[in-house]
Amino acid sequence: MNRKTDTPVTVIGLGLMGRALAGAFLKAGHPTTVWNRTTSKADQLVAEGARLAPTVGDALRAGSLTIVCVTDYQAVYELLGVSDSELDGKMLINLTSGDSAQAREAAQWAEQRGAHYLDGAIMAIPPAIGTAEAVILHSGPRSGFEIHKATLDALGTVTYLGADHGLASLYDVAGLAMMWSVLNAWLHGTALLRTAGVDAATYAPFARQIAAGVAEWLPGYAEQIDSGSFPAEVSALETDVRAMAHLIEESEAVGVNAELPKLIKAMADRSIAAGHGGEQYPVLIEEFSKPRND
Ligand SMILES: NC(=O)c1ccc[n+]([C@@H]2O[C@H](COP(=O)([O-])OP(=O)(O)OC[C@H]3O[C@@H](n4cnc5c(N)ncnc54)[C@H](OP(=O)(O)O)[C@@H]3O)[C@@H](O)[C@H]2O)c1
């Protein structure tokens, strides 16, 4: 990573994640100012060389770049609101988790106070911060990201997604959808196999191979979605639905929870009823792209 180590940075919020972020800046050599509502959480960082600001205003004044990482957006407004005049001209990166509407609203709030604002999402756990494994997403004006990228590199693999401040949050939840879907599918398969005495560790390598194989299909399926054309090149949805019925029947026969495949089959059945049975699986994007109204 190309790191710039002399930029003063401020980290506001020293929970588990904020402490990891400040620690990574310190480790990379950045003069690091910190602030937290509960002051004692700064002790270790101060021992490592951080400067503890007495107030949020002092913290904002100290660095050209301020990272805020607290529980939620309400906390961001509560703590920055009292010193909002200090935001003028400052670069603020909010790595607090939230939704896309909250991110866009916070961008307006910060920009009305003269700040340059990027919203971000951390797709990593605290121990990974400071390593390439930690993916940190940013959205908002590109210029703000470019100016500070070399400093942000201290945190992990930092990525810019686009000018819409809501993008980082949207990618964040899209990633959660992927993560839980893969885990849930694995748990369901593991529950099935355990009924025959196969333990989780035996099935895990097979499951991993299947997940990796399915992941290979994504670029081709994405082309179908983007072009809005779903020719059944390898399998038609009506064939897939017969396999779904098989999965449900097997689950029920061996006493395993079948709620998940029933949910997916119900979506596929609606798609077939709408005339898409002869098309390929990604045609289900149309079911995923609308709320369930009935
Ligand atoms: N931990 C993870 O694995 C992880 C991964 C990805 C993203 N994140 C995101 O990172 C953010 C922080 O998570 P965390 O794990 O660090 O949480 P945490 O350990 O619970 O820390 C929460 C932080 O928010 C502060 N805070 C809460 N309400 C406040 C208020 N009204 N005014 C001032 N400060 C307030 C807390 O201050 P006090 O210390 O005074 O209570 C503390 O610094 C969250 O949005 C979380 O979703 C976390």
The ligand as a Gaussian input file, in Angstrom:
#p B3LYP/6-31G(d) Opt

LIG

0 1
 N      -17.339000      -3.829000      15.268000
 C      -17.452000      -4.302000      14.032000
 O      -17.120000      -5.461000      13.744000
 C      -17.958000      -3.402000      12.935000
 C      -17.830000      -3.820000      11.592000
 C      -18.279000      -2.978000      10.575000
 C      -18.873000      -1.769000      10.890000
 N      -19.006000      -1.400000      12.207000
 C      -19.678000      -0.127000      12.479000
 O      -18.832000       0.763000      13.187000
 C      -19.627000       1.595000      14.044000
 C      -19.062000       1.518000      15.457000
 O      -19.105000       0.148000      15.865000
 P      -18.309000      -0.362000      17.140000
 O      -18.166000      -1.816000      16.991000
 O      -17.113000       0.502000      17.363000
 O      -19.406000      -0.057000      18.284000
 P      -19.155000       0.139000      19.843000
 O      -17.964000      -0.601000      20.298000
 O      -20.472000      -0.145000      20.478000
 O      -18.842000       1.702000      19.987000
 C      -19.856000       2.670000      19.785000
 C      -19.211000       4.040000      19.811000
 O      -20.229000       5.031000      19.573000
 C      -20.138000       6.000000      20.640000
 N      -21.464000       6.620000      20.832000
 C      -22.661000       6.007000      20.788000
 N      -23.649000       6.904000      21.003000
 C      -23.048000       8.107000      21.182000
 C      -23.521000       9.422000      21.418000
 N      -24.837000       9.686000      21.518000
 N      -22.615000      10.426000      21.522000
 C      -21.277000      10.165000      21.421000
 N      -20.761000       8.945000      21.190000
 C      -21.635000       7.924000      21.065000
 C      -19.640000       5.211000      21.813000
 O      -19.167000       6.085000      22.803000
 P      -18.955000       5.532000      24.319000
 O      -17.670000       4.768000      24.273000
 O      -18.899000       6.759000      25.131000
 O      -20.139000       4.663000      24.619000
 C      -18.543000       4.396000      21.137000
 O      -17.414000       5.196000      20.874000
 C      -21.070000       1.064000      13.968000
 O      -21.830000       1.866000      13.088000
 C      -20.880000      -0.343000      13.424000
 O      -22.015000      -0.813000      12.705000
 C      -18.555000      -2.179000      13.219000

